[in-house]
Amino acid sequence: MANLLARNLRREIVKGEVDLMLFDKSNTYILEAGLLPYVAHAFDEEDLKYNKRTLLDPVIKYYTGPSGTITYIDLKNRKFKTQDGKEYSYDYLVIALGCTYDISQPPGLKDDYHTYYEFEKAKELREMLERFTGGSIVQMVYMPDVPIKCPIASGKGPLLIDSYLSHVRRLRGKYMVTVVTTVDHLHAQPEVNKVLEERLRERGHTWIYNFEPSEVDPKKKEVIATNGERVKYDLLITIPLHRGPEVIKKSEIGDPYGFLPGDRYTLTYRRGKEHYDEVYIVGDVANIGVARAGAVAHYEAYVVAHNIASEVKGFGDKILFFGEVICPYLETAYTPYDKGRAWMPWWTYAKNARPFVGTTWGWYLMRTYYLTIPLTLRGLI
Ligand SMILES: Cc1cc2nc3c(=O)[nH]c(=O)nc-3n(C[C@H](O)[C@H](O)[C@H](O)COP(=O)(O)OP(=O)(O)OC[C@H]3O[C@@H](n4cnc5c(N)ncnc54)[C@H](O)[C@@H]3O)c2cc1C
């Protein structure tokens, strides 16, 4: 986002007419899209981590650590505070603070919490899968209210883990995967859902829809639903409850879950009658009815960078975001027994994903997509 703004406003920044500032509490960028291939041993740690400073255009004033950690946002007075006690004002504000996880629910989860949704836990899970000898793997997708990020990840997760366990560890027949999910599908896009169900079924795995967990019992190794149904596991993998960042709650500018409401086409902040046209919401922090995905944040950033630059330069032309989503679907990884199969389903607010299957060609397309991510992050493609 900041790199795109730097590109669009380079002349004004160099002339000293515009200040472009980026505040980020952490200087390490983790490529979350790589967490699953990492768990499935198709990526290594160095494929996932980037030093943000090296990705940024030098015209951006960059604050990180305590001086980059936002502690309060005051939309009415166009101000925000950072952890080092400083206060800043702005003419335009882009909020792209991502989201957090709440593992206090369902009760018992935090005592047996394993996931590929965050780096340190993915590292632990990768090691557990290296030692896994067989048994029941249960993946619990816990989204009773707001959608999770990268909804296809929770579908391709079991497929890629299966690809690793059967093709690399040679454990086919010694384990079974069951997905339990609070909703009535593996993916909200019907064509994506169809492919995920077919692939899981043909590998002998299964799923339970509308499974509302009331408790995880780590001693008995069971997930218990509100209707009394119990599912036993040897390894529990959880996609945890998603919540907005703490600073949004503290600043009282979000919805009840801590996410930011807004206009899904202009990406400006809107909460009931309250609206701030100079405040844009981008990526996972927004609750605007579009999938939470890096590709979405990327397309949103184009719209926001264009519209801010257009206003600053006095052109006035604006473009809209039409809900473009591309979410890589990975079916198998490249192993000695399989060349890898994948596809890149695409959809928008108005158009659903078209029928597709995973192909080896799709695997190469997807690899190219991941390999060009450093260029995407620099705002070059
Ligand atoms: C397992 C997994 C697989 C995925 N696969 C894909 C995929 O294949 N394709 C895809 O498109 N998407 C994928 N995603 C989703 C994608 O990673 C996210 O949607 C994307 O990272 C969202 O970008 P963002 O900028 O909104 O949030 P983030 O990338 O989370 O960035 C938020 C930033 O805000 C900073 N921040 C937070 N709080 C503060 C604060 N108080 N002060 C200052 N800075 C702060 C953070 O340090 C961070 O830099 C996947 C996600 C997961 C978990």
The ligand as an ORCA input file, in Angstrom:
! r2SCAN-3c Opt
* xyz 0 1
  C      -2.453    -19.990      6.659
  C      -2.792    -18.816      5.804
  C      -2.734    -18.932      4.423
  C      -3.034    -17.846      3.621
  N      -2.954    -18.016      2.262
  C      -3.231    -16.963      1.466
  C      -3.102    -17.092      0.043
  O      -2.688    -18.127     -0.469
  N      -3.428    -16.027     -0.722
  C      -3.867    -14.845     -0.165
  O      -4.160    -13.911     -0.904
  N      -3.999    -14.694      1.180
  C      -3.678    -15.709      2.001
  N      -3.774    -15.560      3.367
  C      -4.336    -14.330      3.931
  C      -3.319    -13.202      3.977
  O      -2.122    -13.605      4.596
  C      -3.914    -12.010      4.712
  O      -5.219    -11.788      4.246
  C      -3.070    -10.768      4.490
  O      -1.823    -10.907      5.121
  C      -3.784     -9.537      5.023
  O      -2.952     -8.437      4.925
  P      -3.183     -7.209      5.905
  O      -2.198     -6.184      5.463
  O      -4.598     -6.847      5.986
  O      -2.792     -7.761      7.350
  P      -1.375     -8.229      7.882
  O      -0.569     -8.838      6.799
  O      -1.667     -9.031      9.097
  O      -0.667     -6.880      8.291
  C      -1.092     -6.129      9.414
  C       0.048     -5.236      9.812
  O      -0.375     -4.406     10.871
  C       0.673     -4.333     11.831
  N       0.047     -3.964     13.115
  C      -0.872     -4.629     13.820
  N      -1.230     -3.939     14.914
  C      -0.494     -2.801     14.895
  C      -0.417     -1.651     15.739
  N      -1.159     -1.548     16.855
  N       0.425     -0.656     15.398
  C       1.184     -0.736     14.279
  N       1.156     -1.797     13.447
  C       0.326     -2.803     13.750
  C       1.312     -5.704     11.793
  O       2.630     -5.668     12.292
  C       1.255     -6.032     10.316
  O       2.397     -5.577      9.626
  C      -3.434    -16.620      4.206
  C      -3.491    -16.491      5.600
  C      -3.159    -17.569      6.393
  C      -3.196    -17.416      7.902
*
